[in-house]
């Protein structure tokens, strides 16, 4: 593995050993999408789940086929940051906050912590917060519509706010 001094930066998608670095992340993502496509116990939007699978396939193909050595280093952040779209589609298509896919936002954060710069890690943390807050806002809207009369169910709004505070603090 290259020395990570200020003069040389590791290029995780183009350096030798890319398959070994990417395989654990890709395996977790593929297993999550495959499990999302299994008929769920509660209602889901299969079109969004299929879109998530196509988006993941596109990200994996791009990661394997794009000539990363010819591009600037920062371009390699597109693949892990693009995974937030897959997570958002899985969560929304799988039933929102109760779907269980929220933990997948940690994959891009872990990738950036291992192979990215501090700025890229910051973008991944911001992407995770946006992913969790965006889906959380949709869940709160649905909750308000279901409960009606403007009454708010604290059971949905509070966990979303707690997750956002946790992501912002970095722990």
Backbone as a ProteinNet text record, in pm:
[ID]
protein_1_A
[PRIMARY]
XXXXXXXXXXXXXXXXXXXXXXXXXXXXXXXXXXXXXXXXXXXXXXXXXXXXXXXXXXXXXXXXXXXXXXXXXXXXXXXXXXXXXXXXXXXXXXXXXXXXXXXXXXXXXXXXXXXXXXXXXXXXXXXXXXXXXXXXXXXXXXXXXXXXXXXXXXXXXXXXXXXXXXXXXXX
[TERTIARY]
84	0	88.4	48	127.2	133.6	242.9	256.9	161.7	86.7	-13.6	40.7	156.1	207.3	137.8	178	110	135.2	245.8	278	206.4	173.2	106.5	-23.8	-126.8	-257.9	-299.5	-355.1	-404.5	-526.4	-530	-643.8	-710.3	-807.4	-859.9	-928.4	-977.1	-1044.7	-952.3	-826.3	-736	-605.5	-567.8	-444.6	-457.8	-343.7	-353.4	-423.4	-504	-577.7	-716.7	-763.8	-896.6	-1006.3	-999.1	-1104.3	-1109.6	-995.2	-991.5	-1047.1	-1027	-1081.8	-1232	-1276.2	-1416.8	-1509.2	-1456.7	-1542	-1625.4	-1570.8	-1656.9	-1770.8	-1742.1	-1845.6	-1951.4	-1906.6	-2000.3	-2085.6	-2025.7	-2100.8	-2212.5	-2182	-2285.6	-2396.8	-2360.8	-2461.3	-2548.8	-2488.1	-2564.7	-2656.8	-2608.9	-2693.1	-2811.4	-2787	-2896	-3002.3	-2959.5	-3056.4	-3129.7	-3059.6	-3125	-3229.6	-3196.5	-3294.1	-3411.7	-3387.6	-3497.2	-3597.3	-3551.1	-3640.2	-3720.2	-3686.4	-3765.3	-3898.2	-4009.1	-4138.3	-4138.3	-4164.5	-4159.6	-4287.5	-4276.2	-4391.3	-4487.1	-4436	-4522.5	-4510.1	-4595	-4602.7	-4472.1	-4442.8	-4324.4	-4354.1	-4270.3	-4282.4	-4178.4	-4221.1	-4126.5	-4057.9	-4123.2	-4056.8	-3934.4	-3942.5	-3826.8	-3718.7	-3759	-3661.2	-3589.1	-3662.3	-3598.3	-3504.9	-3548.4	-3462.9	-3335	-3345.9	-3227	-3133.6	-3188.7	-3102.9	-3033.5	-3103.5	-3040.2	-2934.6	-2963.1	-2864.5	-2738.6	-2757.2	-2642.1	-2563.7	-2633.3	-2565.1	-2484.2	-2540.4	-2469.2	-2345.2	-2357.8	-2242.6	-2133	-2171.5	-2072	-2003.4	-2081.6	-2023.2	-1928.5	-1970.2	-1883.7	-1755.3	-1767.7	-1648.9	-1550.5	-1601.6	-1514.4	-1464.5	-1541.8	-1509.7	-1448.7	-1471.7	-1418.1	-1267.4	-1192.2	-1045.6	-1007.9	-1008.5	-990.5	-853.9	-752.7	-618.1	-614.7	-703.9	-706.6	-783.4	-855.8	-940.7	-877.1	-916.9	-866.7	-907.3	-829.9	-852.5	-993.5	-1044.5	-1174.1	-1289.1	-1270.6	-1377.9	-1412.1	-1316.7	-1341.6	-1441.7	-1469.3	-1568.4	-1711.1	-1729.7	-1864.3	-1931.4	-1855.8	-1914.7	-1969.1	-1888.6	-1946.1	-2054.2	-2037.5	-2141.9	-2269.5	-2257.3	-2375.3	-2454.3	-2387.6	-2457.3	-2566.6	-2557.8	-2663.9	-2796.9	-2793.4	-2916.4	-2976.2	-2892	-2939	-3002.9	-2937.8	-2991	-3125.3	-3133.5	-3259.7	-3372.1	-3342.6	-3444.7	-3483.5	-3386	-3417.1	-3503.6	-3466.4	-3543.3	-3684.6	-3695.4	-3827.3	-3912.4	-3852.3	-3926.4	-3957.9	-3878.8	-3898.9	-3985.5	-4042.6	-4132.5	-4084.3	-3980.3	-3933.8	-3841.3	-3856.1	-3765.6	-3772.4	-3883.9	-3898.4	-3839.5	-3786.6	-3737	-3610	-3529.7	-3407.4	-3285.2	-3295.7	-3182.9	-3100.6	-3134.7	-3064	-2916.2	-2882.7	-2741.9	-2653	-2711.3	-2631	-2563.7	-2609.1	-2541.8	-2399.9	-2369.6	-2234.7	-2133.6	-2177.8	-2083.8	-2002.1	-2064.7	-1983.1	-1896.2	-1946.2	-1866.3	-1742.2	-1759	-1645.9	-1547.1	-1596.8	-1509.7	-1426.5	-1493.3	-1422.7	-1324.7	-1360.3	-1269.1	-1143.3	-1156.7	-1042.5	-960.5	-1026.8	-957.6	-970.3	-1054.6	-1076.3	-1002.4	-1017.5	-959.2	-1055.3	-1013	-1101.6	-1222.6	-1201.3	-1313.6	-1414.7	-1364.8	-1454.7	-1529.3	-1461.8	-1528.9	-1636.9	-1607.3	-1708.7	-1829.1	-1803.7	-1915.4	-1997.4	-1931.5	-2003.8	-2090.1	-2037.6	-2115.9	-2235.1	-2212.1	-2323	-2424.8	-2377.6	-2468.9	-2552.4	-2491.3	-2565.9	-2673.6	-2636.7	-2735.2	-2848.9	-2815.3	-2918.9	-3007.6	-2946.6	-3023.9	-3120.7	-3070.5	-3155.5	-3261.3	-3223.9	-3320.9	-3423.2	-3381.4	-3475.2	-3581.4	-3539.9	-3635.6	-3718.2	-3654.8	-3727	-3837.1	-3809.8	-3911.8	-4029.5	-4002	-4111.2	-4193.4	-4127.7	-4200	-4287.7	-4236.4	-4316	-4436.3	-4419.9	-4533	-4639	-4598.7	-4694.2	-4761.3	-4683.5	-4738.6	-4843.9	-4816.4	-4913.9	-5039.9	-5023.6	-5140.7	-5224.4	-5160.9	-5233.8	-5305.4	-5235.3	-5294.6	-5404.6	-5378.6	-5479	-5494.7	-5576.9	-5608.6	-5484.7	-5374.9	-5255.3	-5183.6	-5228.5	-5160.1	-5035.8	-4930.1	-4803.2	-4768.2	-4730	-4686.9	-4539.8	-4508.8	-4370.3	-4284.7	-4344.4	-4267.6	-4192.5	-4236.5	-4167.7	-4071.2	-4112.1	-4029.8	-3906.1	-3915.9	-3803	-3686.4	-3709.2	-3593.1	-3519.2	-3591.5	-3526.6	-3437.1	-3485.4	-3404.2	-3284.7	-3302.9	-3191	-3084.2	-3126.5	-3028.2	-2951	-3021	-2954.5	-2850.3	-2883	-2786	-2666.6	-2689.8	-2581.6	-2489.2	-2543.8	-2463.8	-2384.7	-2447.4	-2376.3	-2259	-2274	-2165.6	-2056.7	-2088.8	-1989.9	-1982.7	-2084.7	-2080.6	-2213.2
-117.5	0	123.7	226.7	348.1	421	492.5	578.9	696.8	730.8	836.5	968.7	1011.4	1141.9	1248.2	1373.9	1482.3	1480.3	1421	1421.5	1314	1203.2	1095.5	1058.1	1043.4	1007.6	874.4	794.3	664	683.2	608.6	612	475.3	461.1	328.5	256.2	327.9	260.8	234.5	280.1	256.9	189.9	198.8	136.4	-15	-84.5	-230.9	-270.1	-371.4	-416.2	-357.7	-291.9	-228.6	-330.8	-446.1	-546.6	-590.2	-606.7	-646	-539.8	-413.5	-304.1	-288.2	-300.9	-273.3	-392	-513.6	-632.3	-636	-609	-613.9	-512.1	-392.7	-289.7	-328.7	-377.1	-418.3	-535.8	-629.2	-746.1	-706.1	-616.5	-569.9	-498.6	-414.5	-339.8	-434.6	-531.3	-625.3	-710.6	-756.5	-835.9	-753.5	-626.7	-540.1	-520.4	-494.9	-475.2	-605.8	-717.2	-846.4	-874.9	-845.6	-866.5	-770.7	-652	-556.1	-603.9	-681.5	-728.8	-851.7	-912.9	-1024.7	-966.9	-1033.8	-978	-946	-819.3	-777.2	-809.2	-797.4	-821.4	-703.2	-583	-465.2	-404.9	-310.9	-259.4	-193.6	-206.5	-143.7	-100	-11.6	38.2	-35	-136.9	-219.5	-142.5	-39	38.4	111	162.5	228.4	127	9	-94.1	-141.2	-152.8	-188.8	-77.3	46.8	159.7	159	125.1	114.7	6.7	-105.4	-212.9	-170.7	-97.5	-49.1	56.8	142.9	244.7	178.7	77.4	5.7	-63	-125.8	-190.8	-88.4	29.1	135.2	181.8	197.8	239.4	133.4	6.3	-101.2	-110.6	-96.9	-100.6	17.7	135.9	253.4	236	182.5	160.7	65.2	-33.6	-133.9	-93.5	-14.1	9.2	145	244.1	377.9	377.1	436.7	444.1	552.7	518	615.5	683	617.3	677.4	803.5	814.1	930.3	1048.2	1026.4	1130.8	1187.3	1308.4	1363.5	1275	1281.8	1196.3	1213	1336.8	1362.5	1292.8	1256.2	1187.2	1052.3	992.2	861.8	869.9	989.4	1005.9	992.6	999.4	993.1	859.1	751.4	618.4	603.8	626.5	612.4	715.6	838.3	938.8	905.8	845.5	803.3	693.8	622.5	516.3	572	699.9	759.3	758.7	769.7	759	619.7	518.5	380.8	361.7	414.2	401.9	473.7	593.8	668.6	592	535	458.2	332.4	265.4	145.8	180.4	287	324.3	367.4	452.6	502.5	389.9	309.1	199.8	86.2	74.4	-34	1.5	119.7	155.6	270.1	341.1	457	419.9	489.4	471.4	331.3	263.2	128.9	20.1	58.1	-41.8	-111.2	-47.3	-109	-85	-3	21.9	143.6	210.4	332.3	306.9	191.2	161.6	160.8	146.6	145.3	279.3	387.4	516	511.6	412.5	400.5	348.8	281.4	228.8	339.4	444	550	623.4	637.2	703.2	619.8	490.1	402.1	404.1	400.7	406.3	534.6	646.9	775.5	784.7	726.7	728.1	646.9	539	454.6	508.4	559.2	588.7	732.7	812.6	948.3	1052.4	1175	1288.4	1332.5	1426.1	1479.6	1548.4	1620.1	1688.2	1586.4	1476.9	1373.1	1305	1284.2	1228	1323.3	1451.5	1550.1	1547.9	1531.4	1521.2	1396.1	1287	1162.9	1178.5	1243.8	1266.3	1356.7	1459.8	1548.1	1472.4	1384.4	1303.6	1210.8	1153.6	1065.7	1144.4	1262.8	1346	1384	1421.4	1456.2	1338.4	1223	1101.9	1071.5	1075.6	1045.1	1152.5	1277.7	1385.4	1392.6	1368.1	1371.6	1264.5	1145.7	1036.6	1061.4	1112.2	1141.7	1243.1	1343.5	1444	1381.3	1289.4	1222.7	1137.3	1071.3	988.7	1076.1	1190.5	1280.8	1330.3	1362.8	1407.6	1299	1176	1065.9	1046	1055.3	1038.3	1145.1	1270.2	1377	1352.8	1303.2	1277.9	1163.7	1062.1	947.5	982.7	1052.2	1087.7	1191	1289.6	1391.2	1491.8	1590.8	1694.2	1767.5	1761.2	1834.7	1777.4	1663.6	1603.5	1532.3	1549.2	1492.3	1374.8	1265.6	1150.3	1167.1	1182.4	1204.3	1083.1	967.4	845.5	845.2	922.6	926.6	1044	1159.4	1279.2	1275	1225.1	1227.3	1139.7	1013.7	935.3	998.5	1061.2	1125	1237.5	1320.2	1429.4	1375.6	1267.6	1209.7	1154.8	1091.7	1042.2	1157.8	1266.4	1381.7	1439.8	1450.3	1502.3	1409.1	1279.4	1182.9	1194.2	1205.5	1215.8	1345.7	1456.9	1584.6	1582	1513.3	1504.8	1410.1	1322.3	1226	1101.2	1071.5	951	919
0	0	0	-72.5	-82.1	50.6	65.9	182.1	164.8	267.1	255.3	305.9	254.7	292.7	209.3	227.9	158.3	8.2	-36.1	-177.6	-258	-198.1	-272.3	-202.4	-283.7	-229	-285.7	-200.1	-243.3	-333.2	-440.1	-530.8	-520.2	-429.3	-396.8	-511.2	-610.7	-722.1	-840	-833	-945.2	-903.9	-779.2	-734.5	-738.3	-742.6	-731.8	-601.3	-608.6	-491.7	-479.8	-585.6	-582	-553.2	-614.2	-593	-446.8	-385.9	-245	-153	-188.6	-107.5	-128.7	-253.1	-285.7	-258.1	-262.2	-249.9	-121.7	-2.9	116.9	112.6	62.4	53.5	-48.8	-163.6	-268.5	-223.1	-150.7	-104	-8.5	85	178.9	102.7	8	-68.7	-151.3	-217.3	-300	-213.7	-99.6	-9.4	40.5	74.2	122	15.1	-108	-216.8	-246	-243.7	-268	-161	-36.3	71.6	60.8	8.2	-8.7	-112.1	-208.5	-314.1	-274.4	-160.5	-108.1	-58.9	-84.5	-41	109.1	143	283.4	360.4	492	579.2	576.9	550	542.1	403	372.4	236.1	193.1	65.4	9.2	-133.2	-182.7	-318.7	-403.2	-475.6	-550	-662.3	-716.4	-822.1	-766.2	-644.8	-584.6	-547.7	-506	-474.1	-600	-710.6	-837.6	-884.3	-867.5	-903.9	-821.2	-694	-608.7	-660.1	-705.8	-756.8	-885.4	-973.4	-1095.8	-1064.7	-968.7	-929.5	-872.2	-789.4	-735	-845.8	-939.5	-1052	-1131.4	-1152.2	-1223.1	-1148.3	-1016.5	-936	-938	-925	-927.2	-1063.3	-1170.1	-1304.4	-1325.4	-1281.4	-1294.7	-1215.1	-1094.9	-1013	-1076.5	-1149	-1209.9	-1348.4	-1423.1	-1563.6	-1595.8	-1514.4	-1544.1	-1523.7	-1615.3	-1599.5	-1498.1	-1372.3	-1264.1	-1264.6	-1320.5	-1324.1	-1407.8	-1504.6	-1593.9	-1535.2	-1428.3	-1369.9	-1243.8	-1205.1	-1078.5	-960.2	-854.5	-736.8	-680.8	-676.4	-614	-686.3	-812.1	-886.3	-824.5	-755.1	-695.4	-580.5	-531.6	-424.8	-477.1	-607.8	-666.1	-635.8	-639.1	-618.6	-476.6	-371.7	-237	-206.8	-256.8	-232.2	-308.7	-424.5	-500.5	-430.8	-341.1	-268.7	-177.5	-139.6	-58.8	-133.4	-265.7	-344.5	-330.2	-335	-319.7	-181.9	-78.7	57.9	69.2	12.8	19.1	-50.3	-166.5	-237.6	-160.8	-101.6	-22.3	97.8	168.1	287.3	250	149	111.4	52.4	-33.1	-94.8	0.6	107.5	202.8	321.2	322.2	430.3	517.7	476.6	552.5	666.9	777.5	890.9	950.6	933.6	991.2	900.7	785.2	690.2	735.5	817.4	866	779.3	676.4	587.3	626.7	734.3	774.6	801.9	852.4	885.3	761.6	643.9	521.8	493.6	556.3	537.5	592.8	673.5	728.6	626.5	522.3	422.1	354.7	300.2	240	342.9	464.6	567.7	598	610.4	637.3	520.2	397.6	280.3	281.8	306.7	307.4	424.3	537.2	651.4	620	546.5	513.5	396.7	292.5	167.4	119.7	180.5	132.3	212.2	170	242.1	352.3	431.9	536.1	475.2	366.2	299.7	246.6	189.1	138.1	252.3	364.1	481.6	531	531.2	570.1	477.6	347.6	252.4	279.1	314.4	342.7	468.4	569.6	691.5	661.2	581.8	542.6	457.7	370.1	289.6	374.8	478.5	569.3	642.9	689.8	759.4	665.9	543.6	446.6	413.1	400.3	370.7	485.1	607.3	722.1	745.6	730.3	752.1	640.4	517.4	405.5	417.5	451.1	469	594.4	698.9	822.6	801.1	718.1	690	616.8	524.2	452.6	547.7	642.5	739.9	827.8	870.7	954.3	875.8	747.4	666.2	658.2	631.4	623.7	758.3	866.5	999.7	1028.2	990.9	1013	930.8	810	726	781.7	836.8	889.5	1018.6	1109.1	1238.2	1219.6	1132.1	1103.7	1216.3	1196.5	1293.9	1344	1268.4	1307.8	1428.2	1479.7	1594.1	1543.9	1615.8	1574.4	1663.5	1602.1	1678.6	1712.2	1839	1881.4	1854	1838.5	1816.3	1685.2	1585.5	1458.2	1453.1	1501.3	1489.2	1578.7	1698.1	1790.6	1746.7	1703.2	1659.6	1542	1449.6	1335.8	1382.6	1475.2	1527.7	1605	1678.7	1754	1659.7	1549.3	1451.1	1388.3	1359.1	1298.5	1393.1	1521.4	1619.1	1628.7	1625.4	1635.3	1514.1	1394.7	1274	1275.2	1317	1319.6	1415.4	1528.3	1627	1583.5	1487.7	1440.7	1525.8	1598.7	1681.8	1725
[MASK]
+++++++++++++++++++++++++++++++++++++++++++++++++++++++++++++++++++++++++++++++++++++++++++++++++++++++++++++++++++++++++++++++++++++++++++++++++++++++++++++++++++++++++++

